[in-house]
Amino acid sequence: MGSDASPEETLSQPMVSVVLTAYKAEYSLPKALESALAQRTNFPIEILVSDDCSPDGARAIAKSYQQKNLGIIRVVERERNVGMQRNFYETFAMCRGKYIAWLDGDDYWTDPEKLSRQVAALEADPSINLCGHFVRWVVQGGPVFRERYPDLPPGRYTLSDLLRKCFIPAPSVVFRNGAQRNLPPWYLEVPLADWPVHVVSCLSGDILMLDGIMADYILNPESQCWGKGEQFWYELDARFYEHVESLVPEHRRLVRKEKGKRYQALSWLLQRQGDLRGSREAAVKAFLAPDGTDDLFPRTKMLLSSVVREALGRFNGSAS
């Protein structure tokens, strides 16, 4: 792995490092790159394009853009596929800017003032560590699926808000360089590239959501996570909560309560699907997760329901 840029091309110190990761993004990468290059700023930026050894022509496209934008675009060469999280992790380490902006090769920015607005907000308030904004959800090659996400007002949010839900769209994020150094080893194991990064960014500061839709988030059926269904997301969230507690011990009660909610939702889902054993196992985890009497009635109800249904299923010969 290496960055294909000469010393002469990287003399100016960028204010923002745009991390643009890609895999099989031959057709979408040019639009993502053009949206980054179209940013109007009064400060220098760099764009790090890290293609994860795609079998298509994405790397060649990145290098052609680099030749036309020397001193701005740096191409990270990979000899093998390293996976989504490691691709982000290693590219973050190469960023030279004061701030890091997140952009996936499938997505693109729609407002040329995006970076200027976000940097101005971060410069004005040192207690803000991460700045986001609203996006559209667009089906790849199709219609707009959602006009505005997330469904919450603009303004200031805290780590507690973030631990309840990962509400910050990845292509909207700009955070202070250095936060990524606090990422734990399990970051490379749980297939959630953005949520842990947001959490470590907010360990010593807040989130600011700017008003305005400034990016399109593309719903790609071939992506690692999108379109996997409710069960996948409940299980993934639960895995996140299993790990994140060690990062935020002062929020232990909140983390365990949210973990219990995910296992409870998973239990109900598996019950509807006829997986009575899986439902009971998830219900046990939901019952044990929260502290003390938090959500005691619903988790007790879920546990009793799952145990009874599994017993009846076994009696009738239908339990899975």
BELGI-V753800 format. One line per field, one symbol per residue. phi: phi as a letter, one per 30 degrees, with the letter a starting at -180 (. if undefined). burial: 1 if it has 9 or more other C-alpha atoms within 8 Angstrom, else 0. A space follows every 10 residues. Layout:
phi->???
burial->???
This chain:
phi->.acdbdeddb dddddbcccc caahcedcee dddddddddc bcbdbbbccc ddhddccddd deddddddbd jcccccdbdb dcjedddded dedcdcddbc ccadddcadc bdceddddde ddddbddccb bbacbccbde ibdddbdabd caddkcbcee ddddadccde dcdbbddjdd dcddededcc dbdceddddd dcdbaccccd djcbacccdc dcddcdidjd eedddddddd ddcdeddbed ceddeddddd dddddddddd dddidddddd dddddddddd dhcehddddd eddddddddd ddddddicdc
burial->0000100011 0001111111 1110110111 0110110010 0001111111 1111000110 1110110000 1111111100 0001111110 1100101111 1111111111 1111110110 1100000111 1111111110 0001000111 0001001110 0111000110 1111111011 0010001001 1110011111 1100111111 1011111111 0000010000 1011111111 1011100100 1101111111 1111111111 1000111111 1111111011 1000010011 0110011011 1111000010
